[in-house]
Amino acid sequence: MKTFTKAAAQGDIYIMRIAELPAGLVRVAPENGRVVVAHSETGHNHVMDAERVEMYRLPDEIYECFLVVKEVTPLEHLRAWDTHESLLHEPGIYRVRRQREHVPEGWRRAAD
């Protein structure tokens, strides 16, 4: 399992530790006991335990979220093959962004 102190990536998401939450956030409800940090096109989502993590978004924002990690918790990729290694989060506040890539037509969301 990987660890980090300031920033890390897992597939198509980029995670940064931040000092405080921005204003205007809305709490995101967990799904089946998990916080879905990023939905995957193939259904193999990036998830964390909802008992240990709260997730927030700005209204109408779909490419960025914020996590409040209350206990040491791994971010897991729900795929049995060719999966990303779990990424351990220490307690704290994190900003998570979907990564982008440049193609001849312009910028697009990176796919995992």
N, C-alpha and C positions, 0 to 999 in steps of 0.2 A: 504494500500500500504506500502510495506517495504522500509526502507532506510538503507544506510550503509555509512561508512567513508573510510575504507581501502580495504576490500574484502568481497565478497558475492557469493552465488551460487543460480542458478535458474535451477532446474532440472539437466540436464547433462552438464551445463556450469558453469565455475568458473571465476569470474570477479575480477580483481585487479586494484586498482588505481595506476598509475605510473607517474613519473615526466616528461618524454619526450618520443617522438616516436623514435623507432630505425630507422637506415638508411635503404634505399633500399625498402621501402614500395610502394605498388601500390594501388591506390584508387579503391574501389569496387563500382560499379554502383548500385544505389537503384533499387528495384523492386516494381512497383506500388506505389511510394511515401514512401516506407518503406525500411529501412536498415534491411536485414535479417541477424541477428547476428548468428543464428544457424538454419540450416534446420533440421527439425524433420523427422524421418522415416515415421511418420504417416501423414505428411503434416501440422502439427500444429506447425509452426515455432515460434521462439523467435525473435521479431521485435521491431524496434524503428522508430520514425518519421524522415524521411530523410531530412526535412527542419531544424532540430535541431541537427542532428548527421551525421558525416562523418565516413565511415568505410574504413580501409586499411588492406592489407595482405602482407606478404612476398611472393615473387613469388613461386609458386608450394606448398604453405602451405595451407592445408585445415582444420586443427584442431585448428588454432589459428588466431585471428584477433585483430585489434586495433581500438578503437573508440575515436573520438574527439567529445565530447559533448559540444555544444555551449550554450544550454539553458537547464534548468531542464527538464528532459525527462524520462518517464517510459520505462522500458523494459517489453514488454507484451508477454504473451504466448497465441497464437491463438488457444485456445481450449475452448469450452463452458462447458465442464465437467471435473472434476478432474484436473483443471488447476493449474499452479503455480501462486502464488500471484505476481502482478506487482512489479517491483523493481525500485525505483526512483533513477536516476543518477543525481548528481549535475554536473555543468560544470567542465570539466577536461578531462584528457586522461586516457584511460583504456585499459588493456590487457585482452582478453577473450580467455580462453582455453576450449576445450572439455575435460570433465573429463574422466578418464580411470578407468577400474576395472580389478582386477586380477582374472583369471579363471584358471583351471588346465592346459589349453593349453598355457597360458601366458597372456600378457596384451592385452586388447581390449578396444575400445571406449565404454564408458558407453552409454546406450540407454535410451531415455526418453519416 
